[in-house]
């Protein structure tokens, strides 16, 4: 199980895929995209679960989870695209090779 992912905070403990090293926190802090995607992510996705670090997933599993969560969260196509765009920008800005 992965840990909490707070792109706006700088501290978290645990060896569970969370942002927990100073170097990774600095990268996240520098690469924070703002906007509707982030707002939706923080409001819609936290209704049912903690926030996961999208940079710890390979492309296929991440895409699979995103599709499942779109359905479970009853996201519109527009909401899904905004959240996906925000999370993909975090992945790209943190060294994940996104196809």
MDAnalysis code that builds the backbone (N, CA, C; Angstrom):
import MDAnalysis as mda
import numpy as np

u = mda.Universe.empty(297, n_residues=99, atom_resindex=np.repeat(np.arange(99), 3), trajectory=True)
u.add_TopologyAttr("name", ["N", "CA", "C"] * 99)
u.add_TopologyAttr("resid", np.arange(1, 100))
u.add_TopologyAttr("resname", ["UNK", "UNK", "UNK", "UNK", "UNK", "UNK", "UNK", "UNK", "UNK", "UNK", "UNK", "UNK", "UNK", "UNK", "UNK", "UNK", "UNK", "UNK", "UNK", "UNK", "UNK", "UNK", "UNK", "UNK", "UNK", "UNK", "UNK", "UNK", "UNK", "UNK", "UNK", "UNK", "UNK", "UNK", "UNK", "UNK", "UNK", "UNK", "UNK", "UNK", "UNK", "UNK", "UNK", "UNK", "UNK", "UNK", "UNK", "UNK", "UNK", "UNK", "UNK", "UNK", "UNK", "UNK", "UNK", "UNK", "UNK", "UNK", "UNK", "UNK", "UNK", "UNK", "UNK", "UNK", "UNK", "UNK", "UNK", "UNK", "UNK", "UNK", "UNK", "UNK", "UNK", "UNK", "UNK", "UNK", "UNK", "UNK", "UNK", "UNK", "UNK", "UNK", "UNK", "UNK", "UNK", "UNK", "UNK", "UNK", "UNK", "UNK", "UNK", "UNK", "UNK", "UNK", "UNK", "UNK", "UNK", "UNK", "UNK"])
u.atoms.positions = np.array([
    [0.846, -1.175, 0.000],
    [0.000, 0.000, 0.000],
    [0.889, 1.234, 0.000],
    [0.488, 2.220, -0.758],
    [1.227, 3.455, -0.823],
    [0.739, 4.417, 0.236],
    [1.538, 5.419, 0.511],
    [1.185, 6.364, 1.558],
    [0.534, 7.622, 1.026],
    [0.370, 8.556, 1.910],
    [-0.251, 9.824, 1.567],
    [0.606, 10.612, 0.610],
    [-0.034, 11.380, -0.239],
    [0.665, 12.264, -1.163],
    [0.075, 13.646, -1.019],
    [0.827, 14.537, -0.427],
    [0.401, 15.917, -0.253],
    [1.341, 16.817, -1.037],
    [0.984, 17.212, -2.270],
    [1.891, 18.023, -3.064],
    [2.120, 19.402, -2.468],
    [1.295, 19.828, -1.536],
    [1.439, 21.156, -0.967],
    [2.117, 21.125, 0.394],
    [2.383, 19.975, 0.942],
    [3.063, 19.869, 2.224],
    [4.496, 19.410, 2.019],
    [5.304, 19.565, 3.056],
    [6.714, 19.219, 2.904],
    [7.174, 18.079, 3.795],
    [6.288, 17.483, 4.562],
    [6.748, 16.421, 5.450],
    [5.760, 15.264, 5.499],
    [6.314, 14.084, 5.488],
    [5.534, 12.860, 5.688],
    [6.536, 11.763, 5.996],
    [6.171, 10.887, 6.886],
    [7.092, 9.810, 7.222],
    [6.567, 8.498, 6.704],
    [7.462, 7.552, 6.606],
    [7.073, 6.221, 6.181],
    [7.699, 5.848, 4.854],
    [7.983, 4.565, 4.705],
    [8.609, 4.083, 3.483],
    [7.550, 3.373, 2.652],
    [6.580, 4.137, 2.159],
    [5.444, 3.522, 1.497],
    [5.077, 4.213, 0.194],
    [6.045, 4.819, -0.485],
    [5.767, 5.475, -1.742],
    [5.386, 6.932, -1.595],
    [5.367, 7.414, -0.378],
    [5.009, 8.813, -0.166],
    [6.213, 9.713, -0.391],
    [5.939, 10.988, -0.475],
    [7.001, 11.966, -0.623],
    [7.648, 12.109, 0.742],
    [8.812, 11.508, 0.925],
    [9.400, 11.540, 2.252],
    [10.880, 11.878, 2.270],
    [11.482, 12.187, 1.141],
    [12.871, 12.613, 1.173],
    [12.938, 14.091, 0.830],
    [13.892, 14.815, 1.407],
    [14.007, 16.244, 1.109],
    [14.171, 16.526, -0.381],
    [14.917, 15.695, -1.101],
    [15.118, 15.925, -2.528],
    [13.806, 15.798, -3.293],
    [13.034, 14.758, -3.026],
    [11.757, 14.568, -3.731],
    [10.761, 15.654, -3.351],
    [10.747, 16.061, -2.082],
    [9.841, 17.136, -1.672],
    [10.178, 18.426, -2.403],
    [11.460, 18.709, -2.568],
    [11.883, 19.927, -3.258],
    [11.428, 19.902, -4.714],
    [11.542, 18.749, -5.356],
    [11.115, 18.634, -6.751],
    [9.618, 18.866, -6.852],
    [8.839, 18.256, -5.971],
    [7.393, 18.438, -5.980],
    [7.047, 19.906, -5.740],
    [7.716, 20.513, -4.789],
    [7.428, 21.901, -4.455],
    [7.685, 22.825, -5.643],
    [8.747, 22.588, -6.385],
    [9.088, 23.427, -7.540],
    [8.152, 23.200, -8.711],
    [7.509, 22.058, -8.789],
    [6.766, 21.700, -9.997],
    [5.253, 21.666, -9.803],
    [4.735, 22.412, -8.849],
    [3.305, 22.390, -8.560],
    [2.479, 23.093, -9.632],
    [1.813, 22.363, -10.498],
    [0.877, 23.023, -11.401],
    [-0.359, 23.437, -10.591],
    [-0.887, 24.580, -10.884],
    [-2.062, 25.061, -10.170],
    [-3.275, 24.974, -11.089],
    [-4.422, 25.174, -10.542],
    [-5.608, 25.268, -11.372],
    [-6.718, 24.318, -10.990],
    [-7.676, 24.210, -11.908],
    [-8.866, 23.408, -11.660],
    [-8.546, 21.939, -11.438],
    [-7.570, 21.406, -12.165],
    [-7.215, 19.998, -11.998],
    [-6.761, 19.701, -10.591],
    [-5.922, 20.573, -10.049],
    [-5.444, 20.396, -8.683],
    [-6.602, 20.507, -7.697],
    [-7.455, 21.524, -7.898],
    [-8.593, 21.710, -6.995],
    [-9.512, 20.494, -7.001],
    [-9.802, 19.987, -8.185],
    [-10.645, 18.798, -8.285],
    [-9.989, 17.592, -7.625],
    [-8.681, 17.432, -7.857],
    [-7.943, 16.327, -7.261],
    [-8.051, 16.379, -5.741],
    [-7.861, 17.555, -5.181],
    [-7.872, 17.693, -3.731],
    [-9.265, 17.544, -3.133],
    [-10.301, 17.869, -3.889],
    [-11.651, 17.749, -3.338],
    [-12.316, 16.422, -3.683],
    [-12.266, 16.016, -4.926],
    [-12.943, 14.790, -5.352],
    [-12.242, 13.536, -4.837],
    [-10.928, 13.484, -4.985],
    [-10.198, 12.245, -4.692],
    [-10.070, 11.975, -3.194],
    [-10.120, 13.031, -2.378],
    [-9.988, 12.819, -0.937],
    [-11.306, 12.492, -0.254],
    [-12.393, 12.498, -1.004],
    [-13.674, 12.137, -0.398],
    [-13.680, 10.685, 0.062],
    [-12.952, 9.830, -0.668],
    [-13.002, 8.392, -0.379],
    [-11.667, 7.782, 0.041],
    [-10.573, 8.436, -0.259],
    [-9.274, 7.831, 0.060],
    [-8.201, 8.885, 0.222],
    [-7.060, 8.448, 0.737],
    [-5.901, 9.335, 0.855],
    [-5.353, 9.629, -0.541],
    [-4.493, 10.607, -0.634],
    [-3.890, 10.961, -1.919],
    [-2.634, 10.133, -2.138],
    [-2.553, 9.505, -3.280],
    [-1.407, 8.679, -3.621],
    [-0.433, 9.447, -4.493],
    [0.821, 9.087, -4.408],
    [1.873, 9.721, -5.197],
    [1.854, 9.151, -6.616],
    [1.440, 9.940, -7.592],
    [1.344, 9.419, -8.959],
    [2.697, 9.104, -9.585],
    [3.768, 9.597, -8.983],
    [5.101, 9.362, -9.557],
    [5.648, 7.985, -9.218],
    [4.956, 7.238, -8.369],
    [5.451, 5.916, -7.977],
    [4.829, 4.787, -8.797],
    [4.013, 5.135, -9.789],
    [3.335, 4.145, -10.622],
    [3.916, 4.111, -12.028],
    [3.933, 2.925, -12.613],
    [4.229, 2.769, -14.037],
    [3.004, 3.267, -14.815],
    [3.175, 3.531, -16.116],
    [2.083, 4.063, -16.933],
    [0.827, 3.189, -16.937],
    [0.967, 1.900, -17.205],
    [-0.212, 1.036, -17.331],
    [-1.018, 0.929, -16.035],
    [-0.378, 0.649, -14.896],
    [-1.168, 0.599, -13.664],
    [-1.807, 1.953, -13.323],
    [-1.079, 3.036, -13.593],
    [-1.631, 4.355, -13.293],
    [-2.874, 4.615, -14.152],
    [-2.782, 4.333, -15.443],
    [-3.912, 4.537, -16.350],
    [-5.106, 3.684, -15.923],
    [-4.842, 2.470, -15.488],
    [-5.905, 1.579, -15.027],
    [-6.603, 2.164, -13.799],
    [-5.832, 2.632, -12.831],
    [-6.427, 3.227, -11.630],
    [-7.223, 4.479, -11.965],
    [-6.707, 5.273, -12.873],
    [-7.420, 6.498, -13.246],
    [-8.782, 6.165, -13.870],
    [-8.814, 5.163, -14.740],
    [-10.095, 4.770, -15.350],
    [-11.076, 4.261, -14.288],
    [-10.583, 3.449, -13.359],
    [-11.444, 2.923, -12.298],
    [-11.992, 4.052, -11.421],
    [-11.116, 4.993, -11.091],
    [-11.526, 6.077, -10.205],
    [-12.485, 7.048, -10.896],
    [-12.354, 7.206, -12.204],
    [-13.300, 8.056, -12.940],
    [-14.716, 7.532, -12.748],
    [-14.845, 6.235, -12.891],
    [-16.166, 5.611, -12.753],
    [-16.657, 5.681, -11.308],
    [-15.800, 5.307, -10.355],
    [-16.204, 5.279, -8.945],
    [-16.563, 6.663, -8.421],
    [-15.819, 7.684, -8.874],
    [-16.033, 9.051, -8.384],
    [-17.090, 9.795, -9.187],
    [-17.625, 9.129, -10.203],
    [-18.645, 9.745, -11.055],
    [-18.145, 11.065, -11.645],
    [-16.916, 11.032, -12.164],
    [-16.339, 12.228, -12.770],
    [-16.872, 12.412, -14.182],
    [-17.140, 13.649, -14.527],
    [-17.499, 13.949, -15.913],
    [-16.224, 13.807, -16.756],
    [-16.403, 13.760, -18.063],
    [-15.230, 13.690, -18.936],
    [-14.317, 14.894, -18.712],
    [-14.910, 16.070, -18.534],
    [-14.116, 17.284, -18.312],
    [-13.348, 17.207, -16.995],
    [-13.996, 16.774, -15.931],
    [-13.326, 16.637, -14.638],
    [-12.189, 15.631, -14.727],
    [-12.450, 14.520, -15.388],
    [-11.430, 13.488, -15.559],
    [-10.213, 14.048, -16.300],
    [-10.460, 14.786, -17.370],
    [-9.355, 15.363, -18.150],
    [-8.564, 16.376, -17.332],
    [-9.246, 17.191, -16.538],
    [-8.548, 18.179, -15.707],
    [-7.684, 17.504, -14.644],
    [-8.235, 16.517, -13.969],
    [-7.473, 15.799, -12.938],
    [-6.318, 15.033, -13.580],
    [-6.591, 14.355, -14.679],
    [-5.540, 13.597, -15.373],
    [-4.416, 14.515, -15.825],
    [-4.771, 15.668, -16.383],
    [-3.755, 16.622, -16.830],
    [-2.887, 17.101, -15.689],
    [-3.508, 17.403, -14.566],
    [-2.757, 17.837, -13.387],
    [-1.796, 16.746, -12.911],
    [-2.298, 15.527, -12.786],
    [-1.462, 14.434, -12.287],
    [-0.379, 14.042, -13.290],
    [-0.683, 14.091, -14.569],
    [0.340, 13.794, -15.584],
    [1.437, 14.838, -15.547],
    [1.085, 16.098, -15.297],
    [2.126, 17.125, -15.208],
    [3.021, 16.877, -14.000],
    [2.463, 16.407, -12.899],
    [3.287, 16.045, -11.734],
    [4.218, 14.895, -12.087],
    [3.680, 13.901, -12.785],
    [4.493, 12.743, -13.168],
    [5.631, 13.171, -14.076],
    [5.344, 13.966, -15.108],
    [6.371, 14.403, -16.050],
    [7.416, 15.274, -15.362],
    [6.961, 16.196, -14.520],
    [7.878, 17.103, -13.840],
    [8.746, 16.416, -12.800],
    [8.411, 15.188, -12.474],
    [9.178, 14.456, -11.476],
    [9.873, 13.232, -12.049],
    [10.117, 13.272, -13.348],
    [10.958, 12.254, -13.971],
    [10.274, 10.997, -14.421],
    [8.958, 10.927, -14.373],
    [8.263, 9.740, -14.849],
    [8.127, 9.868, -16.359],
    [8.559, 8.857, -17.077],
    [8.411, 8.864, -18.532],
    [6.972, 8.491, -18.861],
    [6.225, 9.482, -19.300],
    [4.815, 9.298, -19.610],
    [4.668, 9.088, -21.103],
    [3.950, 8.021, -21.470],
    [3.780, 7.739, -22.898],
    [2.693, 8.578, -23.507],
])
